[in-house]
Amino acid sequence: MKKEIIILGDIEMGGGTLTDDFISDKALSKLIYSLCNKNIPVDLILNGDTFDFLKCPYIVNNAASYPRHITSEVSLAKFRLIYNAHTSVFEALKRFAQEKKNRIFFIVGNHDADLVHPEIQENIKLVLKSSGNIIFSFYYNEHSVHTEHGHQYDFLNKVNEEHLFLNYQGQKILNIPWVSLGLISKFMSLKEQYPMLERITPRPAMFSHHKSVEKVITRHSLMYLLKSLAYYPIRYYSDPTYTFPRELIREFYRRLKNVHWDIDEIVTVFKKKRKRKLHRNKIYIFGHVHKRHLEQHGAITIIHPDTWRDEYFLDTQTRQLTSKSKRYVRIMVERDQSLRWELIDIRPSRSILHFDDVIRDEQKYVRVAAQEEGYEAKAL
Ligand SMILES: [Mn+2]
């Protein structure tokens, strides 16, 4: 074997507050340490949404907020919280990066668009005490393996890669999509109020058992949509984060014309858009969609390994919540360039929770979950 490529995504490490859904520090560090001391090079690909900057608060003088104008200063303050909340993972990454034959790829996702700030990249290299083998990119494309986060095939979350920043009052701020701005400015208090609900899948089943929250979210979303179209662009005329969401309207119009209202699957859109390129590589790996997906067409394999944040399956019959497995892809590159791959499950030893108990006291179950994973949350 010549090289190993390890891919995992949607870790979503946050600031250790109620809006942080990552608690598997022990399992993740253990995996990273197991990749050290190999006698071949290892590429570790963190396939986007490694950090949850979006839901991480910006704390100044003990006051938390979620600013829409994300300067490098805001991103750096959030990164400090994330680092303090998940130091053990950074320690493992630092150890891994000490071996110069190894490389870490931070693929940019929609929850960690902040990675495009050069100051953030420098800071990460600084805390990992390495630079040449720490890479920031939207794609990984080597050895016939292609990986990317996948939000670029999701019209509500895609970004313009040619136009990553906006200028706001002389400051360089992130140019993030309308949905991300909405999440930051309208939904964080709901997330703080219902921290466990958003971890429960499938969403429609969860909402069908929790109608009151569904109503609140629908009302909030509609208000944000209406105000974004008819009020904010005028009220905040000189603020580039409140411009009329032209792309959104264009896409709605296109869908209306083509009577196309199904939610796109990343893989479906990707196959349609990149049809001609599809045979260039052998293995394609995406994140973003938090589910396990595997498909093979002849020599081509497409995989979604699923998320590493704390998530549950709701059994609608028994109303039991089972913790999801953590999963990663291991690719072995042989000397003759041929590839072998496996999708590896890490089953957490977690107890089964009951939906009715959880919604009665969500904050309590955030702590129960953290305890069971062996995560010491300082801020909870
Ligand atoms: Mn994502």
Residues whose N, C-alpha, C, O or C-beta is under 5 A from the ligand:
A	BS01	MN	D49 G109 N110 H111 H288
